[in-house]
Amino acid sequence: MIDFDNGSVFKLKPTDVPDSGETVSELLVAGESFQAAFSTVRDKVLFTDKRIIAVNVQGITGKKVDYTTLPYSRIQAFSVETAGTFDMDAELDLWFSGMGKIRFEFKGGADIRALANLIASHTL
């Protein structure tokens, strides 16, 4: 499983959903579709209409990949922090039942309000 306590892994920037989805499309259940995608140099976080999929590429060659599923149904609360003048990063905190808090950090170009709306539409 991904070490979500290591915040440096998650300086995410928006990316094209179809390009990001190719690596995990075979993991989707019938009728599930991608809503948003973000990436670092090697890792990805994909938001579908049913869950969040964190993709952690491991090792030097990158052949070993960890896929962690975070279902919206297990989210108990969430918080967003928008980017500011001096702090250009936005943050999404999610509290999961049985797992605790997970934080995703996004570079300034991410539309954190749209992401908050996506999370709210699947949890409320």
PyMOL commands that set and color helices and strands:
alter all, ss='L'
color gray80, all
select helices_A, chain A and resi 7-10+17-21+25-27+72-74+112-123
alter helices_A, ss='H'
color red, helices_A
select strands_A, chain A and resi 11-14+34-39+44-48+51-58+64-71+75-81+90-96+100-106
alter strands_A, ss='S'
color yellow, strands_A
deselect
rebuild
show_as cartoon
